[in-house]
């Protein structure tokens, strides 16, 4: 085996040995199965061409593509922004195709941010399984023709990156899937939707967030420290938090808050001390006197079983807003499906 082949094999194995937090763009061609075989071939050929064009600048190691038969799912292992831009590019291509061809491509698009595992299928190709892709498919099922809907987890990460990005999302409402599970979904629309696709895309590029105030080389080193612990999404985390922090120490503490597991947070801070050759105080945990630290960890764990990785953000927000333990439980319980709320509250209350 050549050195390059051996290196690629190690990279592939590393992908299989971990759980990924990544963005999934799930697409389904409307009415595909009811078409004749000849029409299906034409539709799928154009669909694949548009997909290839939309992700041509995304490194192969940063994505996994799954053919679903009547569509596809793209797992983006890096920045969630890349998934957003790719989905908008694809939507523009599909809308243009629908105008120029008969029959045209009409595609439902769902975007989700969540955990998944990479496995090998019977042919040895990478495949993805887990809540991240399952929820992406459910969000897609709520979308209309050539519409993009995104999950709350994706919106809360990308929408807060900048005011300009936030304006690309419109709250669509609460949807229930076939399992009676509730999903808060948002529509992703290009700016100035009344303009042509090319004009809209130019405006998206123009509203990119400003460069952070902290030295880029220090940010690059922070990314390198976080990569082994969080994967490629670390680049997005550093970029996002750097937009809101002008002080390096404050940035490090903010990044440490993304590690819900104590030993991972400690490993991150220890790696920062080694990389930058200075000491940092342990992260301050802003816990009101009314709350027990162990109970907060339990709350994050129990809520994550229902809504996934966004549980940490929801719990942290509830800590700041709640004025009593009862208000805290109410704020978390509202995020849980109605049929599970009483059991969820009982677990946290120790009953």
C-alpha positions in Angstrom: 0.0 0.0 0.0 1.4 3.4 -1.0 1.9 6.1 1.7 -0.9 8.2 0.3 -3.3 5.2 0.3 -2.3 4.3 3.8 -2.8 7.9 5.0 -6.3 7.9 3.4 -7.1 4.6 5.1 -6.2 6.0 8.5 -8.4 9.1 7.8 -11.3 6.9 6.8 -10.9 4.7 9.9 -10.8 7.8 12.1 -14.2 8.8 10.6 -15.7 5.5 11.6 -14.4 5.6 15.2 -16.3 8.6 16.4 -19.7 10.3 16.5 -20.0 13.3 14.3 -21.9 16.5 14.9 -22.6 17.6 11.4 -25.0 19.3 9.0 -27.2 17.1 6.8 -28.9 18.4 3.6 -31.7 15.8 2.7 -33.4 16.1 -0.7 -36.3 14.3 -2.3 -37.5 14.7 -5.9 -41.2 15.2 -5.8 -43.2 12.6 -7.7 -40.1 10.8 -8.8 -41.4 7.2 -8.3 -44.5 7.9 -10.4 -42.5 8.9 -13.5 -41.5 6.6 -16.3 -38.0 5.1 -16.2 -36.9 7.3 -19.1 -38.1 10.5 -17.3 -36.5 9.3 -14.1 -33.2 8.9 -15.8 -33.4 12.5 -17.2 -34.4 13.9 -13.8 -31.7 12.1 -11.9 -29.0 13.0 -14.4 -29.8 16.7 -14.1 -30.2 16.4 -10.3 -26.7 14.8 -10.0 -25.2 17.5 -12.2 -26.6 20.3 -10.0 -25.5 18.5 -6.8 -21.9 18.1 -8.2 -21.8 21.8 -9.1 -23.1 22.9 -5.7 -20.4 21.0 -3.7 -17.5 21.2 -6.1 -15.5 23.4 -3.7 -16.1 21.2 -0.6 -13.2 18.9 0.1 -14.0 15.2 -0.2 -12.9 14.5 3.4 -15.5 17.1 4.6 -18.5 15.5 3.1 -20.3 12.2 2.6 -23.0 11.8 -0.1 -25.7 9.2 0.1 -27.9 8.3 -2.9 -31.4 7.7 -1.6 -32.9 6.6 -5.0 -35.4 9.5 -5.4 -32.9 12.0 -4.0 -29.8 12.3 -2.0 -28.5 13.3 1.5 -25.2 15.3 1.9 -23.5 15.1 5.3 -21.2 18.1 5.8 -18.6 17.4 8.4 -17.3 20.9 8.6 -18.8 24.4 8.8 -22.6 24.5 8.9 -22.4 27.6 6.7 -21.2 25.4 3.9 -24.4 23.3 4.1 -26.5 26.5 4.1 -24.8 27.9 1.0 -25.0 24.6 -0.8 -28.7 24.2 -0.1 -29.4 27.7 -1.4 -27.3 27.0 -4.5 -29.3 23.8 -5.1 -32.6 25.5 -4.6 -31.7 28.1 -7.2 -30.7 25.3 -9.7 -33.9 23.4 -9.1 -36.1 26.5 -9.5 -34.3 27.3 -12.8 -34.7 23.7 -14.0 -38.4 23.8 -13.3 -38.8 26.9 -15.5 -36.7 25.6 -18.3 -37.7 21.9 -18.6 -40.9 19.9 -18.9 -41.1 18.1 -16.6 -38.9 20.2 -14.3 -37.1 19.3 -11.1 -39.2 20.0 -8.0 -37.3 19.0 -4.9 -38.1 19.2 -1.2 -35.0 20.1 0.9 -34.5 19.6 4.7 -31.4 20.7 6.6 -30.5 19.5 10.1 -27.6 19.7 12.5 -27.2 16.6 14.6 -25.1 13.6 15.6 -24.5 10.6 13.3 -22.1 7.7 12.9 -20.3 6.8 9.7 -20.3 3.1 8.7 -19.4 1.1 5.6 -22.1 -0.4 3.4 -22.0 -3.7 1.7 -19.9 -2.3 -1.1 -17.4 -0.7 1.2 -18.6 2.9 0.7 -19.1 5.3 3.6 -22.7 5.5 4.8 -24.3 7.6 7.6 -26.8 6.5 10.3 -28.2 8.2 13.4 -30.4 11.0 14.6 -28.7 13.7 12.5 -29.8 12.1 9.2 -33.2 10.8 10.5 -34.2 14.2 11.7 -33.0 15.7 8.4 -35.3 13.4 6.5 -38.3 14.3 8.8 -37.6 18.1 8.3 -37.5 17.5 4.6 -40.9 15.8 4.7 -42.5 19.0 5.8 -41.1 21.1 2.9 -43.0 22.1 -0.2 -41.7 22.0 -3.8 -38.3 23.7 -4.1 -38.6 24.9 -0.5 -35.8 24.6 2.1 -36.8 23.9 5.7 -34.2 23.7 8.5 -34.4 22.3 12.0 -34.2 24.4 15.2 -30.7 23.1 16.0 -29.4 24.2 12.6 -31.1 27.6 12.8 -29.8 28.3 16.4 -26.2 27.7 15.3 -26.1 29.3 11.9 -28.8 32.0 12.4 -26.9 33.6 15.3 -23.6 33.8 13.4 -24.5 37.2 12.1 -27.6 39.5 11.8 -27.4 39.1 8.0 -27.6 35.3 8.2 -30.4 35.5 10.8 -32.5 37.4 8.2 -32.4 34.5 5.8 -34.6 32.4 8.2 -38.4 32.6 8.7 -40.1 30.7 11.4 -42.4 28.2 9.8 -44.0 26.7 12.9 -44.2 23.5 14.8 -44.7 20.3 12.7 -45.5 16.8 13.8 -44.1 13.8 12.1 -45.7 10.3 11.8 -44.4 9.4 15.2 -46.2 12.5 16.7 -42.8 14.0 17.5 -42.8 17.8 17.3 -40.3 19.7 15.2 -39.7 23.5 15.2 -38.8 24.4 11.6 -37.7 27.5 9.8 -37.7 28.3 6.1 -34.4 29.2 4.6 -34.8 31.8 1.8 -32.3 33.8 -0.2 -32.2 37.5 0.5 -34.4 39.6 -1.8 -36.3 36.6 -3.0 -38.0 38.7 -5.7 -34.6 39.1 -7.5 -33.1 36.6 -9.8 -31.2 33.6 -8.4 -27.8 35.1 -9.5 -28.6 38.5 -7.9 -29.7 36.8 -4.7 -26.6 34.7 -4.5 -24.4 37.7 -5.0 -26.2 39.4 -2.0 -25.6 36.3 0.2 -21.9 36.4 -0.5 -21.9 40.2 0.3 -23.5 39.7 3.7 -20.7 37.4 5.1 -19.8 38.2 8.7 -16.8 40.6 9.4 -13.3 39.4 10.2 -12.8 38.7 13.9 -10.7 41.1 16.0 -8.4 38.4 17.4 -5.2 37.5 15.6 -6.0 34.9 12.8 -2.9 32.8 13.7 -4.1 32.4 17.3 -7.6 31.4 16.0 -5.9 28.9 13.7 -4.1 27.3 16.7 -7.3 27.2 18.7 -9.0 25.3 15.8 -6.1 22.8 15.8 -6.6 22.3 19.6 -10.3 21.7 19.2 -10.3 19.5 16.1 -9.4 16.2 17.8 -12.2 16.8 20.3 -15.0 18.2 18.2 -14.1 17.3 14.6 -14.2 19.8 11.6 -17.2 21.6 13.2 -14.5 23.1 15.5 -13.6 25.6 12.7 -17.2 26.9 12.8 -17.2 27.1 16.6 -14.1 29.2 16.7 -15.3 31.4 13.9 -18.7 32.0 15.5 -17.5 32.8 19.0 -14.6 35.0 17.6 -17.2 37.3 16.1 -18.5 38.1 19.7 -15.2 38.2 21.6 -12.4 40.7 21.4 -10.4 39.2 24.3 -8.6 35.9 23.8 -9.1 34.6 27.4 -12.8 35.3 27.1 -12.9 33.5 23.8 -11.3 30.4 25.3 -13.7 30.3 28.2 -16.6 30.7 25.7 -15.3 27.8 23.6 -14.9 25.7 26.8 -18.6 26.0 27.4 -19.3 24.0 24.3 -17.9 20.9 26.0 -20.7 19.4 28.1 -18.5 16.6 29.4 -16.2 17.6 32.2 -13.1 15.6 31.2 -13.4 16.9 27.6 -13.6 20.5 28.8 -10.6 20.0 31.0 -8.6 18.4 28.2 -9.4 21.4 26.0 -8.2 23.9 28.6 -5.1 21.8 29.3 -4.3 21.7 25.6 -4.7 25.5 25.3 -2.3 26.0 28.2 0.3 23.9 26.5 -0.2 25.4 23.0 -0.1 29.0 24.1 2.3 28.5 27.1 0.2 30.3 29.7 -2.2 29.6 32.4 -5.9 30.0 32.2 -8.3 30.0 35.2 -10.8 27.2 35.3 -14.0 28.1 33.5 -16.4 30.0 35.7 -19.7 28.2 36.0 -22.5 30.7 36.4 -24.9 28.6 38.4 -27.5 30.4 40.6 -27.5 29.3 44.2 -30.9 27.6 43.8 -29.5 25.1 41.4 -27.3 22.0 42.0 -24.5 21.4 39.6 -25.2 17.7 39.5 -28.9 18.3 38.7 -27.8 20.6 35.8 -25.7 17.9 34.3 -28.6 15.5 34.7 -30.9 18.0 33.0 -28.6 18.3 30.0 -28.4 14.5 29.7 -32.1 13.8 30.0 -33.0 16.7 27.6 -30.4 15.5 25.1 -32.3 12.2 24.9 -35.2 14.1 23.5 -33.8 16.9 21.4 -30.1 16.0 20.8 -27.0 18.3 21.1 -29.1 21.5 21.4 -29.9 20.4 25.0 -26.9 22.2 26.4 -27.8 25.5 24.9 -31.4 25.2 26.1 -30.3 24.3 29.7 -27.8 27.1 29.8 -30.4 29.6 28.6 -32.9 28.4 31.2 -30.3 28.8 34.0 -30.0 32.5 33.2 -33.7 33.2 32.8 -35.4 31.0 35.5 -36.0 32.6 38.9 -36.8 29.3 40.7 -36.3 25.6 40.2 -39.9 25.3 39.1 -39.5 27.8 36.4 -36.3 26.0 35.3 -38.2 22.7 35.0 -41.0 24.4 33.1 -38.6 25.9 30.6 -37.0 22.5 29.9 -40.3 20.5 29.9 -41.8 22.6 27.1 -39.0 21.4 24.8 -40.0 17.7 25.4 -42.9 16.0 23.4 -46.1 16.3 25.5 -46.4 12.6 26.1 -43.0 12.5 27.8 -43.2 15.7 29.8 -44.5 14.2 33.1 -41.8 11.5 33.1 -39.1 14.0 32.2 -40.1 16.3 35.1 -40.3 13.3 37.5 -36.8 12.3 36.6 -35.3 15.7 37.2 -37.3 16.2 40.4 -36.1 12.8 41.7 -39.5 11.3 42.0 
